[in-house]
């Protein structure tokens, strides 16, 4: 029997839950990355006039795509 160091519960009682959490975390990260790439690609299609109207520049694209942009 293997004892998990973090909670001292036998590791054999939780593998399905751990795998499900890992799968969900990976799926969430993949979805976040896909959304980042979609937004970034759309921003790359803006011309200078459109960026000026929005009050953004190419240096803001990363923050906008990540959802951390603040004016």
C-alpha positions as a Python dict, from the first residue, in 0.01 Angstrom:
ca = {
    (1, 'X'): (0, 0, 0),
    (2, 'X'): (131, 345, -95),
    (3, 'X'): (64, 638, 140),
    (4, 'X'): (24, 983, -16),
    (5, 'X'): (241, 1231, 174),
    (6, 'X'): (2, 1525, 134),
    (7, 'X'): (-304, 1390, 313),
    (8, 'X'): (-192, 1052, 448),
    (9, 'X'): (-482, 875, 275),
    (10, 'X'): (-403, 560, 83),
    (11, 'X'): (-334, 660, -277),
    (12, 'X'): (-537, 365, -405),
    (13, 'X'): (-861, 526, -282),
    (14, 'X'): (-833, 837, -503),
    (15, 'X'): (-679, 770, -845),
    (16, 'X'): (-996, 819, -1050),
    (17, 'X'): (-1061, 1157, -889),
    (18, 'X'): (-703, 1268, -938),
    (19, 'X'): (-708, 1164, -1302),
    (20, 'X'): (-1038, 1345, -1358),
    (21, 'X'): (-899, 1664, -1201),
    (22, 'X'): (-584, 1639, -1411),
    (23, 'X'): (-788, 1582, -1728),
    (24, 'X'): (-1009, 1881, -1644),
    (25, 'X'): (-706, 2102, -1577),
    (26, 'X'): (-545, 2003, -1907),
    (27, 'X'): (-871, 2059, -2097),
    (28, 'X'): (-912, 2402, -1933),
    (29, 'X'): (-556, 2500, -2027),
    (30, 'X'): (-603, 2385, -2387),
    (31, 'X'): (-928, 2585, -2413),
    (32, 'X'): (-760, 2895, -2265),
    (33, 'X'): (-473, 2867, -2513),
    (34, 'X'): (-712, 2820, -2805),
    (35, 'X'): (-907, 3132, -2701),
    (36, 'X'): (-583, 3332, -2659),
    (37, 'X'): (-472, 3238, -3011),
    (38, 'X'): (-814, 3324, -3157),
    (39, 'X'): (-822, 3669, -2996),
    (40, 'X'): (-459, 3742, -3082),
    (41, 'X'): (-517, 3645, -3447),
    (42, 'X'): (-817, 3877, -3467),
    (43, 'X'): (-615, 4163, -3320),
    (44, 'X'): (-343, 4109, -3582),
    (45, 'X'): (-602, 4178, -3853),
    (46, 'X'): (-670, 4532, -3724),
    (47, 'X'): (-525, 4820, -3922),
    (48, 'X'): (-374, 5133, -3765),
    (49, 'X'): (-699, 5333, -3799),
    (50, 'X'): (-901, 5067, -3616),
    (51, 'X'): (-640, 5042, -3340),
    (52, 'X'): (-645, 5422, -3299),
    (53, 'X'): (-1025, 5417, -3272),
    (54, 'X'): (-1002, 5151, -3001),
    (55, 'X'): (-716, 5326, -2824),
    (56, 'X'): (-483, 5028, -2845),
    (57, 'X'): (-154, 4945, -3014),
    (58, 'X'): (33, 4631, -3112),
    (59, 'X'): (207, 4632, -2774),
    (60, 'X'): (-130, 4579, -2604),
    (61, 'X'): (-224, 4265, -2798),
    (62, 'X'): (-75, 4016, -2553),
    (63, 'X'): (-250, 4171, -2252),
    (64, 'X'): (-579, 4195, -2440),
    (65, 'X'): (-563, 3831, -2550),
    (66, 'X'): (-478, 3723, -2194),
    (67, 'X'): (-762, 3930, -2051),
    (68, 'X'): (-531, 4144, -1836),
    (69, 'X'): (-543, 4468, -2037),
    (70, 'X'): (-615, 4782, -1833),
    (71, 'X'): (-636, 5139, -1959),
}
